């Protein structure tokens, strides 16, 4: 059962309140509106750098606040009008031997006459299945696999333009 504490009984050592953080969000919203209205590079770049610095600090603050919140949620708690509890994060991990067995069974399966496919056909089928499983046009091949082939990523990948990014080069003073 959730523990319920009245807001007045919870002692806060925090000096920054949620409303203060939301003020930062309001500033970002105003900055977005100004940028959408049109802004020169000379105006945009210093603001972009400030936002990047803020983003780094936001990530650090979020990570620490998450750690502290998880530490305090051994039992679920009611805060405001919501129940908070720890929920396990789950990540799917492939069972490589099982996948290999499935691929092996598929590519070496006999045809309608009960004959095994020729070796090159089985290899082509295996390549097709493995490509469908592991290769995406957006992914670069893994270095370990490239080493097995005696090649480098540059040997099998082509560069393509997907937009622009801002590069900063410091001018010596």
N, CA and C atoms as an extended XYZ file, in Angstrom:
519
Properties=species:S:1:pos:R:3:atomname:S:1:resname:S:1:resid:I:1 pbc="F F F"
N         0.835       -1.165        0.000 N   UNK     1
C         0.000        0.000        0.000 CA  UNK     1
C         0.882        1.232        0.000 C   UNK     1
N         0.463        2.243       -0.699 N   UNK     2
C         1.256        3.458       -0.815 CA  UNK     2
C         1.256        4.218        0.491 C   UNK     2
N         2.396        4.828        0.761 N   UNK     3
C         2.462        5.682        1.942 CA  UNK     3
C         2.016        7.074        1.536 C   UNK     3
N         1.282        7.729        2.408 N   UNK     4
C         0.790        9.059        2.081 CA  UNK     4
C         1.307       10.017        3.147 C   UNK     4
N         1.982       11.056        2.661 N   UNK     5
C         2.449       12.098        3.563 CA  UNK     5
C         1.844       13.411        3.096 C   UNK     5
N         1.407       14.182        4.030 N   UNK     6
C         0.888       15.500        3.679 CA  UNK     6
C         2.060       16.385        3.300 C   UNK     6
N         1.822       17.246        2.346 N   UNK     7
C         2.882       18.122        1.879 CA  UNK     7
C         3.467       18.944        3.018 C   UNK     7
N         2.662       19.324        3.994 N   UNK     8
C         3.138       20.155        5.095 CA  UNK     8
C         4.061       19.390        6.047 C   UNK     8
N         3.993       18.059        6.066 N   UNK     9
C         4.832       17.286        6.982 CA  UNK     9
C         6.157       16.882        6.339 C   UNK     9
N         6.284       17.051        5.032 N   UNK    10
C         7.511       16.688        4.343 CA  UNK    10
C         8.451       17.883        4.392 C   UNK    10
N         9.583       17.707        5.087 N   UNK    11
C        10.551       18.790        5.182 CA  UNK    11
C        11.398       18.811        3.927 C   UNK    11
N        11.538       19.988        3.357 N   UNK    12
C        12.304       20.131        2.138 CA  UNK    12
C        13.606       20.860        2.426 C   UNK    12
N        14.693       20.282        1.958 N   UNK    13
C        15.973       20.961        2.027 CA  UNK    13
C        16.292       21.596        0.681 C   UNK    13
N        15.417       21.407       -0.273 N   UNK    14
C        15.627       21.937       -1.615 CA  UNK    14
C        15.403       23.443       -1.623 C   UNK    14
N        16.293       24.144       -2.292 N   UNK    15
C        16.162       25.593       -2.434 CA  UNK    15
C        15.492       25.950       -3.756 C   UNK    15
N        15.566       25.060       -4.698 N   UNK    16
C        14.960       25.293       -6.007 CA  UNK    16
C        13.678       24.492       -6.080 C   UNK    16
N        12.601       25.156       -6.356 N   UNK    17
C        11.282       24.533       -6.423 CA  UNK    17
C        10.935       24.209       -7.877 C   UNK    17
N         9.963       23.312       -8.081 N   UNK    18
C         9.557       22.978       -9.449 CA  UNK    18
C         9.162       24.206      -10.277 C   UNK    18
N         8.558       25.190       -9.656 N   UNK    19
C         8.156       26.391      -10.388 CA  UNK    19
C         9.383       27.114      -10.951 C   UNK    19
N        10.524       27.046      -10.249 N   UNK    20
C        11.752       27.658      -10.739 CA  UNK    20
C        12.245       26.947      -12.000 C   UNK    20
N        12.153       25.629      -12.000 N   UNK    21
C        12.566       24.851      -13.163 CA  UNK    21
C        11.640       25.152      -14.342 C   UNK    21
N        10.357       25.254      -14.065 N   UNK    22
C         9.395       25.564      -15.123 CA  UNK    22
C         9.629       26.943      -15.713 C   UNK    22
N        10.191       27.866      -14.937 N   UNK    23
C        10.526       29.186      -15.474 CA  UNK    23
C        11.584       29.051      -16.571 C   UNK    23
N        12.503       28.133      -16.378 N   UNK    24
C        13.517       27.862      -17.401 CA  UNK    24
C        12.853       27.335      -18.672 C   UNK    24
N        11.853       26.489      -18.500 N   UNK    25
C        11.111       25.959      -19.656 CA  UNK    25
C        10.396       27.096      -20.385 C   UNK    25
N         9.865       28.048      -19.633 N   UNK    26
C         9.201       29.206      -20.256 CA  UNK    26
C        10.184       30.016      -21.088 C   UNK    26
N        11.384       30.198      -20.575 N   UNK    27
C        12.412       30.934      -21.320 CA  UNK    27
C        12.734       30.198      -22.617 C   UNK    27
N        12.859       28.880      -22.543 N   UNK    28
C        13.144       28.081      -23.748 CA  UNK    28
C        12.010       28.204      -24.760 C   UNK    28
N        10.780       28.227      -24.274 N   UNK    29
C         9.628       28.385      -25.166 CA  UNK    29
C         9.676       29.747      -25.857 C   UNK    29
N        10.026       30.793      -25.123 N   UNK    30
C        10.147       32.124      -25.715 CA  UNK    30
C        11.281       32.164      -26.734 C   UNK    30
N        12.389       31.512      -26.415 N   UNK    31
C        13.523       31.458      -27.328 CA  UNK    31
C        13.147       30.733      -28.616 C   UNK    31
N        12.380       29.671      -28.498 N   UNK    32
C        11.899       28.940      -29.683 CA  UNK    32
C        11.058       29.850      -30.565 C   UNK    32
N        10.164       30.616      -29.958 N   UNK    33
C         9.308       31.529      -30.719 CA  UNK    33
C        10.146       32.588      -31.429 C   UNK    33
N        11.150       33.121      -30.749 N   UNK    34
C        12.023       34.112      -31.379 CA  UNK    34
C        12.782       33.509      -32.556 C   UNK    34
N        13.278       32.290      -32.384 N   UNK    35
C        14.021       31.630      -33.461 CA  UNK    35
C        13.110       31.344      -34.645 C   UNK    35
N        11.878       30.916      -34.378 N   UNK    36
C        10.932       30.631      -35.462 CA  UNK    36
C        10.581       31.895      -36.238 C   UNK    36
N        10.611       33.032      -35.568 N   UNK    37
C        10.291       34.305      -36.231 CA  UNK    37
C        11.423       34.752      -37.150 C   UNK    37
N        12.582       34.152      -37.004 N   UNK    38
C        13.721       34.492      -37.841 CA  UNK    38
C        14.831       35.089      -37.003 C   UNK    38
N        16.047       34.603      -37.224 N   UNK    39
C        17.165       35.045      -36.410 CA  UNK    39
C        18.439       34.859      -37.221 C   UNK    39
N        19.346       35.812      -37.148 N   UNK    40
C        20.619       35.705      -37.863 CA  UNK    40
C        21.502       34.667      -37.186 C   UNK    40
N        22.498       34.204      -37.902 N   UNK    41
C        23.457       33.257      -37.335 CA  UNK    41
C        24.193       33.888      -36.165 C   UNK    41
N        24.480       35.200      -36.253 N   UNK    42
C        25.191       35.888      -35.178 CA  UNK    42
C        24.374       35.899      -33.884 C   UNK    42
N        23.063       35.926      -33.993 N   UNK    43
C        22.200       35.860      -32.814 CA  UNK    43
C        21.948       34.411      -32.392 C   UNK    43
N        21.772       33.526      -33.369 N   UNK    44
C        21.411       32.137      -33.078 CA  UNK    44
C        22.548       31.361      -32.416 C   UNK    44
N        23.777       31.548      -32.879 N   UNK    45
C        24.883       30.710      -32.400 CA  UNK    45
C        25.164       30.901      -30.910 C   UNK    45
N        25.267       32.131      -30.376 N   UNK    46
C        25.494       32.236      -28.923 CA  UNK    46
C        24.345       31.632      -28.107 C   UNK    46
N        23.125       31.763      -28.591 N   UNK    47
C        21.985       31.179      -27.883 CA  UNK    47
C        22.031       29.655      -27.959 C   UNK    47
N        22.434       29.146      -29.112 N   UNK    48
C        22.589       27.700      -29.284 CA  UNK    48
C        23.643       27.158      -28.320 C   UNK    48
N        24.766       27.844      -28.197 N   UNK    49
C        25.806       27.405      -27.268 CA  UNK    49
C        25.305       27.432      -25.824 C   UNK    49
N        24.525       28.454      -25.481 N   UNK    50
C        23.967       28.531      -24.128 CA  UNK    50
C        22.991       27.375      -23.881 C   UNK    50
N        22.175       27.057      -24.895 N   UNK    51
C        21.228       25.940      -24.775 CA  UNK    51
C        21.983       24.620      -24.634 C   UNK    51
N        23.077       24.450      -25.377 N   UNK    52
C        23.863       23.216      -25.266 CA  UNK    52
C        24.448       23.069      -23.863 C   UNK    52
N        24.919       24.181      -23.274 N   UNK    53
C        25.432       24.137      -21.895 CA  UNK    53
C        24.299       23.796      -20.926 C   UNK    53
N        23.140       24.404      -21.149 N   UNK    54
C        21.976       24.122      -20.310 CA  UNK    54
C        21.564       22.654      -20.437 C   UNK    54
N        21.578       22.141      -21.673 N   UNK    55
C        21.195       20.747      -21.913 CA  UNK    55
C        22.092       19.785      -21.131 C   UNK    55
N        23.391       20.062      -21.098 N   UNK    56
C        24.316       19.208      -20.353 CA  UNK    56
C        23.982       19.241      -18.859 C   UNK    56
N        23.689       20.417      -18.336 N   UNK    57
C        23.348       20.531      -16.924 CA  UNK    57
C        22.001       19.881      -16.618 C   UNK    57
N        21.056       19.989      -17.573 N   UNK    58
C        19.756       19.344      -17.387 CA  UNK    58
C        19.905       17.830      -17.303 C   UNK    58
N        20.748       17.275      -18.173 N   UNK    59
C        20.976       15.820      -18.145 CA  UNK    59
C        21.576       15.392      -16.813 C   UNK    59
N        22.552       16.167      -16.322 N   UNK    60
C        23.182       15.829      -15.045 CA  UNK    60
C        22.168       15.937      -13.902 C   UNK    60
N        21.378       17.009      -13.890 N   UNK    61
C        20.381       17.192      -12.828 CA  UNK    61
C        19.326       16.095      -12.887 C   UNK    61
N        18.879       15.757      -14.096 N   UNK    62
C        17.863       14.712      -14.241 CA  UNK    62
C        18.391       13.367      -13.747 C   UNK    62
N        19.636       13.065      -14.071 N   UNK    63
C        20.220       11.798      -13.633 CA  UNK    63
C        20.290       11.734      -12.110 C   UNK    63
N        20.725       12.806      -11.475 N   UNK    64
C        20.837       12.806      -10.015 CA  UNK    64
C        19.464       12.772       -9.354 C   UNK    64
N        18.504       13.538       -9.887 N   UNK    65
C        17.149       13.520       -9.323 CA  UNK    65
C        16.511       12.145       -9.479 C   UNK    65
N        16.753       11.495      -10.599 N   UNK    66
C        16.230       10.143      -10.817 CA  UNK    66
C        16.833        9.175       -9.808 C   UNK    66
N        18.140        9.280       -9.591 N   UNK    67
C        18.806        8.420       -8.607 CA  UNK    67
C        18.200        8.609       -7.223 C   UNK    67
N        18.015        9.854       -6.836 N   UNK    68
C        17.466       10.126       -5.508 CA  UNK    68
C        16.019        9.647       -5.397 C   UNK    68
N        15.234        9.851       -6.445 N   UNK    69
C        13.841        9.407       -6.421 CA  UNK    69
C        13.752        7.884       -6.326 C   UNK    69
N        14.572        7.176       -7.106 N   UNK    70
C        14.566        5.711       -7.054 CA  UNK    70
C        14.989        5.207       -5.676 C   UNK    70
N        15.963        5.885       -5.079 N   UNK    71
C        16.412        5.510       -3.741 CA  UNK    71
C        15.278        5.617       -2.727 C   UNK    71
N        14.431        6.604       -2.907 N   UNK    72
C        13.342        6.823       -1.958 CA  UNK    72
C        12.085        6.039       -2.242 C   UNK    72
N        12.102        5.231       -3.288 N   UNK    73
C        10.885        4.492       -3.663 CA  UNK    73
C        11.012        2.992       -3.399 C   UNK    73
N        11.527        2.625       -2.220 N   UNK    74
C        11.528        1.204       -1.882 CA  UNK    74
C        10.090        0.701       -1.838 C   UNK    74
N         9.198        1.566       -1.326 N   UNK    75
C         7.758        1.302       -1.348 CA  UNK    75
C         7.134        2.367       -2.232 C   UNK    75
N         6.013        2.030       -2.855 N   UNK    76
C         5.349        3.037       -3.674 CA  UNK    76
C         4.844        4.171       -2.788 C   UNK    76
N         4.776        5.375       -3.365 N   UNK    77
C         4.364        6.544       -2.595 CA  UNK    77
C         3.356        7.346       -3.389 C   UNK    77
N         2.469        7.974       -2.651 N   UNK    78
C         1.524        8.900       -3.269 CA  UNK    78
C         2.091       10.295       -3.071 C   UNK    78
N         2.310       10.969       -4.175 N   UNK    79
C         2.797       12.349       -4.153 CA  UNK    79
C         1.834       13.148       -5.014 C   UNK    79
N         1.182       14.104       -4.398 N   UNK    80
C         0.140       14.832       -5.120 CA  UNK    80
C        -1.004       13.889       -5.402 C   UNK    80
N        -1.412       13.818       -6.651 N   UNK    81
C        -2.508       12.922       -6.997 CA  UNK    81
C        -2.029       11.751       -7.865 C   UNK    81
N        -0.783       11.334       -7.640 N   UNK    82
C        -0.232       10.224       -8.417 CA  UNK    82
C         0.491        9.248       -7.495 C   UNK    82
N         0.515        7.983       -7.913 N   UNK    83
C         1.258        6.953       -7.194 CA  UNK    83
C         2.561        6.726       -7.953 C   UNK    83
N         3.659        6.768       -7.241 N   UNK    84
C         4.971        6.547       -7.836 CA  UNK    84
C         5.547        5.256       -7.274 C   UNK    84
N         6.164        4.473       -8.148 N   UNK    85
C         6.794        3.223       -7.714 CA  UNK    85
C         7.955        2.926       -8.647 C   UNK    85
N         8.845        2.072       -8.168 N   UNK    86
C         9.961        1.649       -9.012 CA  UNK    86
C         9.464        0.572       -9.954 C   UNK    86
N         9.827        0.691      -11.191 N   UNK    87
C         9.440       -0.297      -12.195 CA  UNK    87
C        10.721       -0.772      -12.883 C   UNK    87
N        10.944       -2.065      -12.952 N   UNK    88
C        12.158       -2.564      -13.600 CA  UNK    88
C        12.186       -2.195      -15.086 C   UNK    88
N        13.375       -1.807      -15.542 N   UNK    89
C        13.560       -1.571      -16.972 CA  UNK    89
C        13.985       -2.899      -17.594 C   UNK    89
N        13.414       -3.227      -18.727 N   UNK    90
C        13.697       -4.505      -19.385 CA  UNK    90
C        14.312       -4.223      -20.749 C   UNK    90
N        15.336       -4.989      -21.067 N   UNK    91
C        15.981       -4.865      -22.363 CA  UNK    91
C        16.046       -6.248      -22.996 C   UNK    91
N        15.680       -6.335      -24.245 N   UNK    92
C        15.729       -7.613      -24.948 CA  UNK    92
C        17.170       -7.883      -25.403 C   UNK    92
N        17.680       -9.062      -25.113 N   UNK    93
C        19.002       -9.469      -25.566 CA  UNK    93
C        18.832      -10.697      -26.464 C   UNK    93
N        19.453      -10.664      -27.620 N   UNK    94
C        19.302      -11.810      -28.528 CA  UNK    94
C        20.023      -13.046      -28.010 C   UNK    94
N        19.410      -14.201      -28.217 N   UNK    95
C        20.019      -15.492      -27.901 CA  UNK    95
C        20.707      -15.948      -29.189 C   UNK    95
N        21.981      -15.593      -29.333 N   UNK    96
C        22.697      -15.831      -30.595 CA  UNK    96
C        22.746      -17.311      -30.998 C   UNK    96
N        23.017      -18.244      -30.091 N   UNK    97
C        23.022      -19.656      -30.508 CA  UNK    97
C        21.653      -20.105      -31.033 C   UNK    97
N        20.587      -19.627      -30.407 N   UNK    98
C        19.252      -20.016      -30.875 CA  UNK    98
C        18.971      -19.435      -32.262 C   UNK    98
N        19.355      -18.172      -32.462 N   UNK    99
C        19.160      -17.548      -33.774 CA  UNK    99
C        19.978      -18.283      -34.824 C   UNK    99
N        21.223      -18.613      -34.486 N   UNK   100
C        22.070      -19.344      -35.434 CA  UNK   100
C        21.433      -20.679      -35.802 C   UNK   100
N        20.868      -21.372      -34.822 N   UNK   101
C        20.199      -22.645      -35.097 CA  UNK   101
C        18.996      -22.473      -36.013 C   UNK   101
N        18.226      -21.409      -35.780 N   UNK   102
C        17.068      -21.149      -36.647 CA  UNK   102
C        17.497      -20.848      -38.081 C   UNK   102
N        18.564      -20.052      -38.228 N   UNK   103
C        19.068      -19.730      -39.566 CA  UNK   103
C        19.593      -21.001      -40.229 C   UNK   103
N        20.365      -21.790      -39.476 N   UNK   104
C        20.910      -23.035      -40.011 CA  UNK   104
C        19.775      -23.951      -40.483 C   UNK   104
N        18.719      -24.057      -39.666 N   UNK   105
C        17.588      -24.910      -40.036 CA  UNK   105
C        16.865      -24.401      -41.273 C   UNK   105
N        16.765      -23.086      -41.418 N   UNK   106
C        16.077      -22.507      -42.571 CA  UNK   106
C        16.866      -22.692      -43.856 C   UNK   106
N        18.166      -22.397      -43.807 N   UNK   107
C        18.949      -22.437      -45.046 CA  UNK   107
C        19.309      -23.854      -45.475 C   UNK   107
N        19.293      -24.794      -44.546 N   UNK   108
C        19.638      -26.172      -44.893 CA  UNK   108
C        18.395      -27.051      -45.002 C   UNK   108
N        17.223      -26.440      -45.054 N   UNK   109
C        15.985      -27.215      -45.140 CA  UNK   109
C        15.861      -27.850      -46.527 C   UNK   109
N        15.448      -29.109      -46.568 N   UNK   110
C        15.264      -29.768      -47.870 CA  UNK   110
C        14.104      -29.127      -48.647 C   UNK   110
N        14.200      -29.200      -49.976 N   UNK   111
C        13.127      -28.641      -50.810 CA  UNK   111
C        11.964      -29.631      -50.890 C   UNK   111
N        11.018      -29.384      -51.780 N   UNK   112
C         9.821      -30.224      -51.908 CA  UNK   112
C        10.154      -31.682      -52.239 C   UNK   112
N        11.276      -31.918      -52.901 N   UNK   113
C        11.665      -33.276      -53.265 CA  UNK   113
C        12.552      -33.931      -52.209 C   UNK   113
N        12.793      -33.200      -51.098 N   UNK   114
C        13.609      -33.758      -50.025 CA  UNK   114
C        15.099      -33.590      -50.241 C   UNK   114
N        15.488      -32.768      -51.242 N   UNK   115
C        16.906      -32.564      -51.525 CA  UNK   115
C        17.404      -31.309      -50.819 C   UNK   115
N        18.638      -31.394      -50.337 N   UNK   116
C        19.256      -30.241      -49.710 CA  UNK   116
C        19.652      -29.227      -50.785 C   UNK   116
N        19.616      -27.943      -50.453 N   UNK   117
C        19.985      -26.937      -51.454 CA  UNK   117
C        21.488      -26.966      -51.727 C   UNK   117
N        21.872      -26.552      -52.930 N   UNK   118
C        23.312      -26.449      -53.216 CA  UNK   118
C        23.963      -25.470      -52.222 C   UNK   118
N        25.232      -25.645      -51.970 N   UNK   119
C        25.945      -24.859      -50.960 CA  UNK   119
C        25.814      -23.358      -51.220 C   UNK   119
N        26.018      -22.931      -52.453 N   UNK   120
C        25.951      -21.492      -52.736 CA  UNK   120
C        24.537      -20.943      -52.511 C   UNK   120
N        23.519      -21.710      -52.812 N   UNK   121
C        22.149      -21.263      -52.550 CA  UNK   121
C        21.910      -21.133      -51.043 C   UNK   121
N        22.429      -22.106      -50.282 N   UNK   122
C        22.273      -22.058      -48.824 CA  UNK   122
C        23.013      -20.842      -48.258 C   UNK   122
N        24.198      -20.568      -48.779 N   UNK   123
C        24.972      -19.409      -48.324 CA  UNK   123
C        24.214      -18.124      -48.644 C   UNK   123
N        23.686      -18.019      -49.856 N   UNK   124
C        22.924      -16.822      -50.248 CA  UNK   124
C        21.697      -16.641      -49.357 C   UNK   124
N        21.025      -17.750      -49.051 N   UNK   125
C        19.862      -17.687      -48.172 CA  UNK   125
C        20.266      -17.223      -46.766 C   UNK   125
N        21.384      -17.757      -46.282 N   UNK   126
C        21.882      -17.368      -44.948 CA  UNK   126
C        22.244      -15.886      -44.920 C   UNK   126
N        22.888      -15.413      -45.961 N   UNK   127
C        23.241      -13.995      -46.034 CA  UNK   127
C        21.978      -13.139      -46.034 C   UNK   127
N        20.986      -13.565      -46.792 N   UNK   128
C        19.727      -12.817      -46.826 CA  UNK   128
C        19.059      -12.741      -45.469 C   UNK   128
N        19.025      -13.878      -44.757 N   UNK   129
C        18.394      -13.904      -43.432 CA  UNK   129
C        19.197      -13.055      -42.450 C   UNK   129
N        20.511      -13.203      -42.445 N   UNK   130
C        21.343      -12.443      -41.516 CA  UNK   130
C        21.260      -10.946      -41.805 C   UNK   130
N        21.196      -10.578      -43.080 N   UNK   131
C        21.042       -9.157      -43.418 CA  UNK   131
C        19.708       -8.627      -42.927 C   UNK   131
N        18.668       -9.415      -43.100 N   UNK   132
C        17.345       -8.993      -42.636 CA  UNK   132
C        17.316       -8.865      -41.112 C   UNK   132
N        18.063       -9.735      -40.426 N   UNK   133
C        18.088       -9.699      -38.965 CA  UNK   133
C        18.950       -8.568      -38.416 C   UNK   133
N        20.101       -8.327      -39.004 N   UNK   134
C        21.088       -7.469      -38.365 CA  UNK   134
C        21.526       -6.239      -39.136 C   UNK   134
N        21.240       -6.140      -40.397 N   UNK   135
C        21.755       -5.017      -41.171 CA  UNK   135
C        20.625       -4.059      -41.496 C   UNK   135
N        20.832       -2.827      -41.124 N   UNK   136
C        19.884       -1.767      -41.424 CA  UNK   136
C        20.634       -0.730      -42.244 C   UNK   136
N        19.970       -0.090      -43.181 N   UNK   137
C        20.665        0.933      -43.968 CA  UNK   137
C        21.257        2.039      -43.096 C   UNK   137
N        20.730        2.209      -41.893 N   UNK   138
C        21.226        3.276      -41.026 CA  UNK   138
C        22.345        2.816      -40.104 C   UNK   138
N        22.671        1.538      -40.083 N   UNK   139
C        23.690        1.027      -39.176 CA  UNK   139
C        24.996        0.741      -39.905 C   UNK   139
N        26.084        0.983      -39.216 N   UNK   140
C        27.405        0.662      -39.733 CA  UNK   140
C        27.756       -0.739      -39.240 C   UNK   140
N        28.342       -1.589      -40.099 N   UNK   141
C        28.696       -2.940      -39.653 CA  UNK   141
C        29.620       -2.913      -38.443 C   UNK   141
N        29.496       -3.923      -37.598 N   UNK   142
C        30.319       -4.004      -36.397 CA  UNK   142
C        31.766       -4.323      -36.763 C   UNK   142
N        32.680       -3.738      -35.986 N   UNK   143
C        34.108       -3.890      -36.250 CA  UNK   143
C        34.557       -5.353      -36.167 C   UNK   143
N        34.002       -6.128      -35.214 N   UNK   144
C        34.391       -7.533      -35.080 CA  UNK   144
C        34.077       -8.346      -36.328 C   UNK   144
N        32.894       -8.112      -36.891 N   UNK   145
C        32.531       -8.807      -38.125 CA  UNK   145
C        33.405       -8.384      -39.293 C   UNK   145
N        33.739       -7.097      -39.341 N   UNK   146
C        34.600       -6.609      -40.416 CA  UNK   146
C        35.993       -7.225      -40.295 C   UNK   146
N        36.474       -7.398      -39.050 N   UNK   147
C        37.789       -8.000      -38.833 CA  UNK   147
C        37.797       -9.447      -39.323 C   UNK   147
N        36.673      -10.165      -39.102 N   UNK   148
C        36.573      -11.552      -39.580 CA  UNK   148
C        36.667      -11.611      -41.096 C   UNK   148
N        36.156      -10.560      -41.753 N   UNK   149
C        36.206      -10.501      -43.215 CA  UNK   149
C        37.522       -9.927      -43.729 C   UNK   149
N        38.355       -9.449      -42.811 N   UNK   150
C        39.619       -8.847      -43.212 CA  UNK   150
C        39.426       -7.501      -43.883 C   UNK   150
N        38.410       -6.775      -43.489 N   UNK   151
C        38.088       -5.481      -44.101 CA  UNK   151
C        37.841       -4.448      -43.016 C   UNK   151
N        37.777       -3.198      -43.457 N   UNK   152
C        37.439       -2.090      -42.579 CA  UNK   152
C        36.079       -1.542      -42.998 C   UNK   152
N        35.451       -0.818      -42.098 N   UNK   153
C        34.137       -0.237      -42.384 CA  UNK   153
C        34.188        0.606      -43.655 C   UNK   153
N        35.277        1.362      -43.827 N   UNK   154
C        35.413        2.212      -45.021 CA  UNK   154
C        35.382        1.399      -46.316 C   UNK   154
N        35.757        0.110      -46.249 N   UNK   155
C        35.777       -0.734      -47.448 CA  UNK   155
C        34.381       -1.099      -47.931 C   UNK   155
N        33.389       -1.095      -47.029 N   UNK   156
C        32.059       -1.574      -47.408 CA  UNK   156
C        30.949       -0.547      -47.212 C   UNK   156
N        31.297        0.636      -46.738 N   UNK   157
C        30.288        1.675      -46.515 CA  UNK   157
C        30.556        2.867      -47.420 C   UNK   157
N        29.514        3.551      -47.756 N   UNK   158
C        29.655        4.785      -48.530 CA  UNK   158
C        29.119        5.938      -47.693 C   UNK   158
N        29.734        7.092      -47.854 N   UNK   159
C        29.262        8.269      -47.137 CA  UNK   159
C        28.105        8.878      -47.901 C   UNK   159
N        27.149        9.381      -47.183 N   UNK   160
C        26.052       10.100      -47.807 CA  UNK   160
C        25.717       11.296      -46.940 C   UNK   160
N        25.323       12.373      -47.570 N   UNK   161
C        24.996       13.585      -46.837 CA  UNK   161
C        23.602       13.456      -46.235 C   UNK   161
N        23.475       13.828      -44.968 N   UNK   162
C        22.156       13.796      -44.342 CA  UNK   162
C        21.893       15.104      -43.594 C   UNK   162
N        22.348       16.198      -44.174 N   UNK   163
C        22.114       17.508      -43.580 CA  UNK   163
C        23.414       18.156      -43.175 C   UNK   163
N        23.309       19.147      -42.337 N   UNK   164
C        24.471       19.904      -41.901 CA  UNK   164
C        24.505       19.989      -40.389 C   UNK   164
N        25.696       20.214      -39.873 N   UNK   165
C        25.868       20.494      -38.464 CA  UNK   165
C        26.787       21.697      -38.350 C   UNK   165
N        26.799       22.302      -37.200 N   UNK   166
C        27.622       23.487      -37.000 CA  UNK   166
C        28.962       23.049      -36.441 C   UNK   166
N        30.021       23.513      -37.071 N   UNK   167
C        31.362       23.218      -36.608 CA  UNK   167
C        31.955       24.494      -36.036 C   UNK   167
N        32.502       24.407      -34.832 N   UNK   168
C        33.119       25.559      -34.192 CA  UNK   168
C        34.622       25.386      -34.230 C   UNK   168
N        35.314       26.398      -34.770 N   UNK   169
C        36.773       26.400      -34.826 CA  UNK   169
C        37.236       27.640      -34.069 C   UNK   169
N        37.947       27.411      -32.965 N   UNK   170
C        38.422       28.533      -32.161 CA  UNK   170
C        39.491       29.302      -32.929 C   UNK   170
N        39.409       30.620      -32.891 N   UNK   171
C        40.407       31.478      -33.525 CA  UNK   171
C        41.418       31.856      -32.451 C   UNK   171
N        42.690       31.551      -32.700 N   UNK   172
C        43.705       31.898      -31.693 CA  UNK   172
C        43.766       33.419      -31.484 C   UNK   172
N        43.936       33.809      -30.240 N   UNK   173
C        44.020       35.256      -29.959 CA  UNK   173
C        45.421       35.662      -29.570 C   UNK   173
